[in-house]
Amino acid sequence: MNNKTTFLKAFALVALFASATVYAATALSWKIDKTHTGINFSINHFFSAVTGNFTDYSGTISFDENNLEGSSVSFTIPVSSINTQDAKRDKHLQSGDFFDAKQFPNITFKSDKFLKKDGELKVLGDLTIRDVTKKVVFPIEVKGKMDHPFMKNTELLGIAIKTKLDRTSFGVGSGSWAATSVVGDDVLININMELNRKK
């Protein structure tokens, strides 16, 4: 094999790698429509489900089903925005018995990667609650994508996440509140997001 052939092959490999790298870095950037997005949860108190949501959150979302390698998400939820329709309970949940909002004001998630296996889309990353960070996997359902009917040159994307988390693994619930006979350990998470971007 002469030097010219070797050079051409090496150049082709470098060009291929460079183009793949550029492509991976260009996933679409989406804006969260907060008026049509909900971060909801449900947990049992004895035998009755208590539902709630977080009213404040922020995030940076880059996502393209055709470019999962270049997709990423970073999300922050202030614990002070917890809402269970009961002010006394919300204050208790922010106390040291549960989230300890004074010391740990935010819940955060930062993705490691997106992947699709057996037709199911997932995002893997670090979830931090209180002072505990754990690797988690969130399943993602793409509800649909279309041109926005009311916003010119804008694309609309709907996604949903349904999963559950063990609150005790993050240290949420101390003392008598750690007992799962009173407050269940599994927290059901139901997130519906409407995203948009300028085309």
TITOR-431773 format. One record per residue (C-alpha): chain; x, y, z. Coordinates in steps of 0.001 Angstrom, whole numbers. Layout:
# residues N
+--------+---------+---------+---------+
: chaine :       X :       Y :       Z :
+--------+---------+---------+---------+
:      A :       X :       Y :       Z :
...
+--------+---------+---------+---------+
This chain:
# residues 199
+--------+---------+---------+---------+
: chaine :       X :       Y :       Z :
+--------+---------+---------+---------+
:      A :       0 :       0 :       0 :
:      A :    1596 :    3282 :   -1104 :
:      A :    1773 :    6431 :     980 :
:      A :    -869 :    8230 :   -1122 :
:      A :   -3482 :    5492 :    -532 :
:      A :   -2694 :    5426 :    3173 :
:      A :   -3049 :    9213 :    3375 :
:      A :   -6399 :    9203 :    1540 :
:      A :   -7836 :    6532 :    3848 :
:      A :   -6638 :    8371 :    6940 :
:      A :   -8088 :   11628 :    5623 :
:      A :  -11438 :    9940 :    4927 :
:      A :  -11578 :    8567 :    8472 :
:      A :  -10778 :   11956 :    9971 :
:      A :  -13445 :   13633 :    7802 :
:      A :  -16013 :   11012 :    8780 :
:      A :  -15236 :   11450 :   12473 :
:      A :  -15360 :   15226 :   12189 :
:      A :  -18724 :   15201 :   10417 :
:      A :  -20164 :   12785 :   12996 :
:      A :  -18908 :   15011 :   15799 :
:      A :  -20471 :   18109 :   14251 :
:      A :  -23751 :   16274 :   13691 :
:      A :  -23825 :   15030 :   17278 :
:      A :  -23417 :   18589 :   18515 :
:      A :  -26369 :   19998 :   16595 :
:      A :  -29430 :   18494 :   18295 :
:      A :  -32423 :   20801 :   18196 :
:      A :  -32849 :   23264 :   21079 :
:      A :  -36353 :   23426 :   22592 :
:      A :  -38113 :   25914 :   24855 :
:      A :  -40489 :   24719 :   27600 :
:      A :  -44046 :   26034 :   27356 :
:      A :  -44818 :   26298 :   31079 :
:      A :  -48504 :   26970 :   30531 :
:      A :  -48852 :   23491 :   29035 :
:      A :  -46332 :   21556 :   31124 :
:      A :  -46849 :   19704 :   34403 :
:      A :  -44366 :   18140 :   36857 :
:      A :  -46740 :   15940 :   38853 :
:      A :  -46351 :   13272 :   41540 :
:      A :  -48395 :   10932 :   43705 :
:      A :  -47516 :    9114 :   46936 :
:      A :  -49533 :    7086 :   49411 :
:      A :  -50318 :    8292 :   52920 :
:      A :  -51495 :    5118 :   54628 :
:      A :  -53970 :    3904 :   51973 :
:      A :  -54817 :    7196 :   50286 :
:      A :  -52896 :    8736 :   47405 :
:      A :  -51709 :   12299 :   47913 :
:      A :  -51088 :   14132 :   44667 :
:      A :  -49077 :   17251 :   43998 :
:      A :  -46856 :   19103 :   41598 :
:      A :  -43963 :   21542 :   41363 :
:      A :  -45013 :   24952 :   40114 :
:      A :  -41537 :   26259 :   39289 :
:      A :  -38782 :   24707 :   37202 :
:      A :  -36269 :   25536 :   34499 :
:      A :  -34400 :   23499 :   31975 :
:      A :  -32226 :   23393 :   28900 :
:      A :  -33348 :   20785 :   26395 :
:      A :  -31593 :   19750 :   23194 :
:      A :  -33372 :   16840 :   21563 :
:      A :  -33604 :   15150 :   18187 :
:      A :  -34785 :   11564 :   17744 :
:      A :  -32450 :   11315 :   14775 :
:      A :  -29496 :   12618 :   16759 :
:      A :  -29678 :   11057 :   20223 :
:      A :  -25909 :   11306 :   20614 :
:      A :  -26172 :   15079 :   20426 :
:      A :  -29246 :   15301 :   22669 :
:      A :  -29036 :   16475 :   26273 :
:      A :  -31132 :   17876 :   29092 :
:      A :  -30424 :   19791 :   32283 :
:      A :  -33308 :   20487 :   34680 :
:      A :  -33738 :   22295 :   37997 :
:      A :  -36782 :   22255 :   40299 :
:      A :  -36886 :   24538 :   43380 :
:      A :  -38190 :   22494 :   46320 :
:      A :  -40003 :   25613 :   47564 :
:      A :  -42415 :   25277 :   44632 :
:      A :  -43919 :   22013 :   45898 :
:      A :  -47715 :   22163 :   45920 :
:      A :  -50095 :   19577 :   47399 :
:      A :  -53063 :   21935 :   47887 :
:      A :  -52326 :   22134 :   51612 :
:      A :  -50041 :   24917 :   52866 :
:      A :  -49247 :   23199 :   56176 :
:      A :  -48239 :   19964 :   54446 :
:      A :  -46202 :   21838 :   51822 :
:      A :  -44266 :   23607 :   54589 :
:      A :  -43663 :   20274 :   56329 :
:      A :  -42383 :   18724 :   53104 :
:      A :  -39850 :   21544 :   52802 :
:      A :  -38604 :   20967 :   56354 :
:      A :  -35734 :   18764 :   57516 :
:      A :  -38180 :   15881 :   57939 :
:      A :  -38348 :   15567 :   54160 :
:      A :  -36579 :   17684 :   51498 :
:      A :  -34822 :   20168 :   53823 :
:      A :  -35214 :   23042 :   51364 :
:      A :  -33015 :   25419 :   53382 :
:      A :  -29943 :   23231 :   52961 :
:      A :  -30860 :   21654 :   49647 :
:      A :  -33058 :   24122 :   47768 :
:      A :  -33103 :   22390 :   44388 :
:      A :  -33810 :   19047 :   42775 :
:      A :  -31612 :   18674 :   39699 :
:      A :  -31255 :   16301 :   36778 :
:      A :  -28430 :   16252 :   34242 :
:      A :  -28425 :   13736 :   31412 :
:      A :  -25551 :   11465 :   30468 :
:      A :  -27080 :   10153 :   27263 :
:      A :  -30229 :    9335 :   25342 :
:      A :  -30770 :    5906 :   23865 :
:      A :  -33402 :    3908 :   22036 :
:      A :  -33715 :     176 :   22627 :
:      A :  -36477 :   -2128 :   21396 :
:      A :  -38383 :     928 :   20234 :
:      A :  -38331 :    2558 :   23689 :
:      A :  -36695 :    5941 :   24138 :
:      A :  -34883 :    6631 :   27416 :
:      A :  -32710 :    9277 :   28999 :
:      A :  -30016 :    8322 :   31524 :
:      A :  -28443 :   10750 :   33956 :
:      A :  -27774 :   12039 :   37465 :
:      A :  -30723 :   12929 :   39696 :
:      A :  -29893 :   14877 :   42853 :
:      A :  -32362 :   15204 :   45729 :
:      A :  -31153 :   16575 :   49067 :
:      A :  -27471 :   15566 :   49208 :
:      A :  -27913 :   12289 :   47317 :
:      A :  -27082 :   11839 :   43637 :
:      A :  -28106 :    8667 :   41844 :
:      A :  -28026 :    7366 :   38293 :
:      A :  -31588 :    7063 :   37009 :
:      A :  -33309 :    6121 :   33757 :
:      A :  -36427 :    7967 :   32610 :
:      A :  -38571 :    6495 :   29814 :
:      A :  -39707 :    9088 :   27282 :
:      A :  -42817 :    8915 :   25147 :
:      A :  -42954 :   11287 :   22205 :
:      A :  -46608 :   12271 :   21991 :
:      A :  -46269 :   14105 :   18706 :
:      A :  -44493 :   16750 :   16672 :
:      A :  -46044 :   19311 :   14326 :
:      A :  -45954 :   22873 :   13081 :
:      A :  -47492 :   25126 :   15715 :
:      A :  -50923 :   26263 :   14470 :
:      A :  -50791 :   29586 :   16359 :
:      A :  -47095 :   30498 :   16233 :
:      A :  -45514 :   31293 :   12879 :
:      A :  -42393 :   29341 :   11855 :
:      A :  -42519 :   27362 :   15094 :
:      A :  -42384 :   23612 :   15644 :
:      A :  -44240 :   21954 :   18507 :
:      A :  -43173 :   18812 :   20409 :
:      A :  -45021 :   16909 :   23124 :
:      A :  -43312 :   14407 :   25432 :
:      A :  -44378 :   12433 :   28499 :
:      A :  -42434 :   10703 :   31271 :
:      A :  -44051 :    8188 :   33595 :
:      A :  -41906 :    6449 :   36180 :
:      A :  -41461 :    5969 :   39934 :
:      A :  -38746 :    6771 :   42459 :
:      A :  -37990 :    5403 :   45909 :
:      A :  -37990 :    8450 :   48192 :
:      A :  -36067 :    6599 :   50932 :
:      A :  -33101 :    6022 :   48614 :
:      A :  -32674 :    9809 :   48477 :
:      A :  -33111 :   10289 :   52227 :
:      A :  -36492 :   12015 :   51876 :
:      A :  -38301 :   11239 :   55122 :
:      A :  -36476 :   11024 :   58435 :
:      A :  -37393 :    9823 :   61905 :
:      A :  -40975 :    8597 :   62103 :
:      A :  -41495 :    9884 :   58558 :
:      A :  -39060 :    7297 :   57236 :
:      A :  -41608 :    4577 :   58035 :
:      A :  -43150 :    3401 :   54778 :
:      A :  -46266 :    2252 :   56650 :
:      A :  -47197 :    5927 :   57043 :
:      A :  -45810 :    7484 :   53867 :
:      A :  -45195 :    5125 :   50964 :
:      A :  -41700 :    4680 :   49589 :
:      A :  -42672 :    4767 :   45897 :
:      A :  -43357 :    8181 :   44392 :
:      A :  -45157 :    8024 :   41060 :
:      A :  -43883 :   10648 :   38633 :
:      A :  -45987 :   11941 :   35746 :
:      A :  -44422 :   14655 :   33597 :
:      A :  -46112 :   16118 :   30530 :
:      A :  -44151 :   18686 :   28575 :
:      A :  -44984 :   20878 :   25627 :
:      A :  -41893 :   22190 :   23881 :
:      A :  -41454 :   24559 :   20969 :
:      A :  -38678 :   25943 :   18812 :
:      A :  -38270 :   28454 :   16027 :
:      A :  -37653 :   26774 :   12678 :
+--------+---------+---------+---------+
